[in-house]
Amino acid sequence: MKYQIGKGLIATVMLSVSSFSALAEQYAPGVNIADVEQAVTEAMERFHIPGIALAVVERGEVVLSKGYGLRHIAHEDKVDEDTLFGIASNSKAFTAAALAVLVDEGKLSWSDEVIKHIPEFRLSDPYVTRAMTIADLLSHRSGLGKGAGDLMIWPDTDKTMADLLEGIAHLPIESSLRSTYAYNNLMFVVAGEVVNRVSGMGWRDFVEQRLFKPMGMDTSRAGFSRIPQENQNWATGSIFWQGQLTPFFVDYLEDFRGAGAIASSANDMSLWLKTLLAAGKMPNGNALFSEVQQVYMWHPYIMRWPNEAGKAYQRQFRGYGLGWAIEDYFGHKKVWHGGGIPGMVSQVAMIPGKQLGVVVLSNQQAFPALTAIINEVFEDALGLPDKEWVKEAAEKYQLKREEAYRSAGAVKLDKRQPQLANQVYTGTLVSPWYGNVIVEELNGELYIDFTHTAMLKGKLHHHTGNTFVVRWQHPMLEADAYIDFTLSPSQQVEAASMSWVNPDVTDFSFDFHNLQLKAKALSTE
């Protein structure tokens, strides 16, 4: 028997559904602000964090935007919702969005080859050079190794964009194109240059004028040097060093350009969250980019291997889109990214299906503290069982640090082979992508100078034979490295290799192992 449903019944059913939806919305679980603020206070205490800024967006509204603690550990200036922090690699999503704007305008396609827009772009493999697309630049699937070439921009160097493009051509390829996830900053620097070539505006200007300005992100800047001098409301990083917090200033990774140079605040980042959670529609009602471009950016282009930490979130998959990490979180799609510089970390995370987003900015480099705060934000909003996220994260972090530092230091040797005379090791070494590294003798001691990097000057301490340990003038870089000289039968340095002394401590951007150092031939003139 067939049943006919009249228009009046349909209307009644629709009204009932609408009423139920409104009721469900009214009683839907939400962010517990008191619990979140308690988590922030606890995290600052347990992780020794001087200052935090936090913003939470839920169902299109900013439910929390606030600062806690101090901008600088030696001053009394407070963090507030407008305090600027370096957001580091959270800049990558803005670079992807800049390109999305240009895709919407029909000026490029995600599948365009990079050489179409930057003809001089080269990698060491001719096929990869020809085949690399804009999407490949933004998804860490270039075939380059993790952090490969970062020493061209980390710590701050004097290299121009032309220098970087020339250097990239000499970086070693570790895997085939699109086969392996390997985090790489330089490809996002190149992506920023694509923005420049296609739009006719430098990446910094484009981000500020075409992204920040229409969204109302009035205090944010695409580089520390671009912060107006009259605005002193910015945070200084700090490092928990030898049992105490020590301030450590860097210029928010200005050399990272499209990979990590942006300075922003909780208030401004809340506008970014609102735009993202509205599928590209800005708070003013206009579209920054189309919904279809957000689908592109939030689609996994490369999958990543699961890790042990994912078990805590019942994670079934994780991957990387265009400037965003994507994974499941207790059955929900989570879109997120982190960022870190010496003394400062940030994290942005969203559950799009729940219209929920959070940003946490801090002036200390304890990244797990930010993850724990975000978990606390998500807990009540997703109806998850109560858990002491900060306490558990702090205990694990402390144990991991203790283990890493317990085993830190150069390998202990029972017997050491003698070194040759200091002058044997002096001279200029050349990396095909970095440039000159000078080893010289001063007052009877050996020193090393990475000529493009002001912070990478250090002293060589003999380890054994022709191997030395480099200890940098800035020990809080925590980047001690071995340097091993290869000598000819006539005891002339032919080459040198470098590697981390403490791989569990040193940041991967110190990619000493990729340098391929060769002795520079002496001029015969």
C-alpha positions, -999 to +999 in steps of 0.1 A: +000+000+000+013+034-009+009+063+015+005+099+005+019+126+027+001+159+024+018+193+023+004+201+058+020+170+073+053+178+056+052+213+070+045+199+105+073+174+102+097+201+090+087+224+118+092+196+143+127+189+129+135+226+130+123+228+166+143+197+176+174+212+159+170+244+178+165+225+210+196+204+203+216+235+196+205+250+228+216+221+249+246+210+228+278+207+248+301+236+246+335+249+256+339+250+294+357+284+297+364+279+334+381+245+328+401+260+299+414+289+320+423+266+348+443+245+322+461+276+310+471+285+346+482+249+353+502+247+321+520+279+327+530+267+362+540+231+352+558+240+320+574+272+332+556+294+306+558+332+312+529+342+289+501+327+268+475+342+246+444+321+237+414+325+214+385+301+211+358+303+183+326+282+187+296+283+163+308+315+147+314+334+179+346+343+198+339+328+232+373+335+246+402+358+236+426+366+264+461+370+275+478+355+306+512+362+322+541+383+310+554+393+275+590+392+288+602+374+319+622+403+331+595+429+327+560+435+342+543+441+309+513+418+306+502+396+277+468+406+264+446+396+235+465+419+212+500+409+221+519+398+190+538+365+190+557+348+162+533+321+149+562+304+129+549+275+108+513+285+113+522+310+086+521+282+061+483+281+060+483+318+051+506+311+022+482+284+011+453+308+014+472+334-006+475+309-034+439+299-030+429+336-036+449+335-068+434+302-079+399+317-074+410+346-096+420+322-123+457+333-122+470+298-114+460+262-107+470+239-078+483+215-106+505+241-123+541+231-126+563+254-104+586+262-134+556+277-152+558+306-127+594+304-116+613+293-147+647+292-128+633+268-101+655+237-100+659+205-079+688+181-083+666+157-101+655+169-136+622+149-135+612+164-102+621+198-114+597+194-144+569+177-125+568+196-092+534+214-088+521+241-066+503+215-045+535+196-041+552+227-027+525+229+000+522+193+011+557+181+021+560+155-006+588+170-027+612+142-022+636+164-002+645+152+033+630+166+065+643+201+070+666+199+040+683+232+033+669+250+064+704+262+072+700+287+043+673+304+064+678+292+100+690+309+121+687+342+103+709+344+073+718+370+047+706+350+017+683+365-009+655+347-027+678+343-057+704+327-034+678+303-021+666+292-055+702+286-066+709+266-034+678+244-036+691+230-069+719+213-050+700+197-021+700+159-021+668+141-030+659+114-005+627+099-020+607+099-051+582+127-058+549+123-039+560+091-022+570+102+013+560+128+038+590+149+049+585+183+064+603+209+044+602+247+049+620+258+018+592+246-005+569+270+013+594+298+008+592+289-029+554+289-027+556+325-013+577+334-043+550+320-066+526+344-049+550+372-058+555+361-094+518+356-101+503+386-083+531+411-088+531+418-050+558+405-027+545+377-004+546+400+027+526+427+010+501+402-004+495+386+029+490+419+047+469+436+020+449+408+006+445+386+037+450+405+069+434+438+059+400+424+046+398+400+076+404+429+100+437+415+113+450+450+118+479+444+141+493+413+124+524+416+102+542+393+077+576+399+094+589+412+127+606+442+111+572+453+098+557+458+132+552+496+137+578+510+161+550+525+182+535+491+188+556+476+217+530+450+225+549+420+214+563+389+232+599+379+237+607+342+237+622+323+266+640+290+271+641+269+302+679+266+303+699+250+331+670+251+355+658+286+349+640+306+323+662+328+302+649+353+276+659+345+240+650+370+212+649+361+176+630+381+149+601+356+146+618+337+117+616+366+093+639+348+068+613+319+066+590+342+046+560+321+035+571+292+057+570+310+090+575+348+093+541+360+105+535+379+138+499+378+151+478+380+182+449+361+198+424+387+187+436+387+151+439+349+149+403+346+162+393+364+129+413+338+109+396+310+128+361+325+121+370+328+084+383+292+082+353+278+100+330+297+077+346+280+046+364+312+036+337+338+044+352+366+064+336+383+094+326+412+071+305+388+050+327+387+020+346+357+007+383+356+012+385+324-009+358+300-021+346+270-003+359+247-030+395+260-023+391+252+013+382+216+003+414+215-017+434+228+013+418+205+038+422+173+017+451+150+026+476+150-003+501+127+015+495+103+043+517+100+074+526+070+095+506+067+127+526+072+159+523+062+195+509+096+206+479+091+184+465+063+205+455+089+232+431+104+206+419+071+190+435+083+159+429+062+128+446+083+102+467+114+097+479+132+066+488+166+053+469+189+030+479+223+017+495+240+046+474+220+071+478+188+090+447+166+089+437+137+112+409+122+131+404+130+168+380+107+187+361+102+154+361+139+144+380+154+116+407+177+131+426+203+110+456+218+127+491+231+126+519+239+150+547+265+149+580+269+168+609+292+170+636+293+197+617+303+229+582+305+213+556+280+201+520+283+187+493+259+177+460+263+158+434+235+158+399+231+145+371+206+146+352+218+115+322+195+120+316+212+154+324+247+142+351+248+169+385+263+167+413+274+190+447+292+188+473+292+216+504+314+214+532+312+240+566+326+247+582+294+258+590+263+236+571+236+256+548+225+227+530+197+246+516+224+270+497+239+241+484+205+229+471+199+264+452+232+266+436+225+232+426+191+244+409+208+273+391+231+249+378+202+229+369+179+259+336+194+269+327+207+235+329+171+221+314+155+252+346+135+259+354+119+293+371+142+317+409+138+317+438+157+333+454+167+300+479+192+314+490+170+343+496+140+320+514+160+293+537+177+319+547+143+334+554+128+300+573+159+289+594+160+320+603+123+317+612+127+280+634+158+287+652+140+315+659+110+293+671+132+264+694+153+285+706+123+305+721+109+273+732+143+259+768+151+252+795+137+230+801+100+229+823+089+258+855+074+246+880+051+265+908+061+242+912+092+220+934+094+189+955+126+189+947+155+166+971+170+141+984+206+144+956+231+144+967+247+111+960+214+093+923+219+097+921+256+089+907+269+056+875+274+038+849+246+033+822+250+007+787+235+007+772+236-028+739+250-014+749+268+018+782+284+007+814+291+027+822+277+061+855+289+075+877+271+100+904+293+115+929+294+144+926+322+169+949+324+200+957+287+197+921+276+194+901+264+164+869+283+155+842+278+129+822+305+111+791+299+090+796+330+069+760+336+060+746+331+096+755+355+124+745+331+151+765+301+139+799+310+151+815+285+174+846+268+189+860+234+180+868+211+208+888+180+200+870+147+203+892+121+187+915+119+157+902+143+130+868+147+147+858+177+168+827+189+186+814+223+176+800+243+205+782+275+194+786+310+209+748+307+216+745+275+237+708+278+240+705+269+203+712+234+217+728+224+184+762+210+193+776+192+163+804+168+153+826+179+125+848+151+110+876+161+086+886+139+057+923+143+049+944+134+018+975+112+022+995+145+023+974+156+053+954+183+035+917+186+043+897+174+014+862+174+029+842+175+061+810+160+073+788+172+102+761+156+124+742+163+156+758+155+189+723+153+206+697+142+180+670+140+206+675+177+216+686+195+184+660+210+161+658+193+127+663+226+109+700+224+118+705+201+088+743+199+092+742+164+077+732+178+043+760+202+039+784+181+016+814+202+026+844+202+003+877+221+008+879+252-013+908+251-036+935+277-029+939+304-056+971+301-076+970+338-086 
